[in-house]
């Protein structure tokens, strides 16, 4: 939702957004990446969970040309003018590849983005195990980015 709202704010010329924080964002209804096929019937968010989510949001439109960029931001071909982004994702989850692709598209459009792919992290690992070392490091990286982005 955050990536879609960011695109919508840009296209409607406001409100002006300072930044976007995208935590394991679900961006692409087409599910055509390697990682979207790797994680089936396992983990906190599997391919099957993803199918359910996209089908609930888009219904029969899913995968068709009638899906708008606000619902599936990975479909956007122009990301210019967006606010800086922080994107983090686990290396062991469905969204990994689409999130890396989205960060790359932001950079190609001249948008500052910080991408963190957490080795061994699964979807919402930091919520499932908040005291784990990986969760503590991920939280510290987010906090640091927020501080750097919001401090003049």
N, C-alpha and C positions, 0 to 999 in steps of 0.2 A: 504493500500500500504506500509506503513512504516514497518509493521511486516513482510510482504513478502520480502521487500528489505533487512531487517536485516537477514533473513534466507538465502537469496541469497548471501549476502556478506560473511556470515560464510562459506557457502558451496563452494564458489569460492575462499576462502582464501583471501578475501579483496575486497574492502578497509576495514581497521580496523575501526569499529564504536565505538564511545565513549558511546552512549546511544540511547535508542529509546523512543520516547514520543508517546503514543498511546491514542488518544482522541476519545472516543466512537468508537473504531475500529470495523469494519465489518469483522469478521474473519471466519465465518462458513456458507458455502453455503447450508448446510443441514437443517437449520432452525428447529431444533428439540427440542429447549429449551422451558421452560415455558414462559419466557418473549417474545420469538419470536411469541408465540400464543396469548399473552395477549393484545398486542397493535395493533389492527386492525382498519383500517379506522379512525385513530385518531392521533393527534400529528404531529410533524414536520418530522418524519420518521416512517412510519407504516410498518406492515408486507407486505402490498401490495407494498410499496416503495422498501422494501428489495427484494421482489420477482423480481421486475423490474430491480434492480441493478444487482443481481446475474445472472438473465437470459441474460442481456446485456453483461456481462463479460464472462459467460461460455457457454451460449446457451444450446444445447442438452447434454453437458457434465455435467451440474449441477446435483449434487446428485450422480454421478457415481464414480466409482473407478478411472477414468481417470483424476480427478481433482488433480492438483499438489498443494504442500504445499505453493508455492509462490503466488498462486492465492487465496487460502483459508488456511491461516496459522493454523487454529484450527485443521487441518488434520495432522499436524506434530506430530510425535510420539517421536522425539528427539529434545529437545530444548537446549541441552547443548551447551556451548560456545557462547551463545548470550550475547550481551551487556545488562547492567542493563536497566530496563524498568519502565516507569511511565505509568500507565493505569488509566484513569478516565472515568466514565460512570454514567449516571443518573439512579436512581432506577426505574424510570418510563419510560423505553424505551426498544425497541426490543433487543438491544445488551447486556443488563445487564448480563444475565446468561452466554453467551458465553465469555464475557470479564472476568468474575470471574473465569470461568473454565480455561481460558488461563493463567491468573495470577497464579492459583494453579499449572498448568503444568510447568510454568517457575520455581516456587519455588521447585517443585519436581525434576527439572533438575539442581538445584543448581544455578539458575540465580536470582540475586537480582531484586525484583520488588516491586514497591509501588503501591498499588491498592486503589483507591478512588471511592466509590460508593456514589454518592451525593443524599441524601434522597429528594425525590420529584422532582429531576431533570429529565427533558425530553431531547430528543436528541437536541444538540446544544443550550441548555438553556442559556449558557453564551453569545452566539452570539445574541440570541433573546432578552435577557434582561440583557445587560452587567452591568447595575448599580444595579441590584438586589443583596441583601446581599449574596445569595447563589453563584452567579456568581463572586462576589468579593472574597469570601473565596476560591472558586475553582481556580481562577486565582492566588491568593497568594500562594496556595499550589503548583501549577505548577512552579511558579517562584522560590519558595524555593527549590524545587527538582532540577531544572536546576542549581541553584547557588551551591547547595551541590554537585551535580554531576560533574560540570565543574570546581569547585575551588579545586586546589591541596591541 
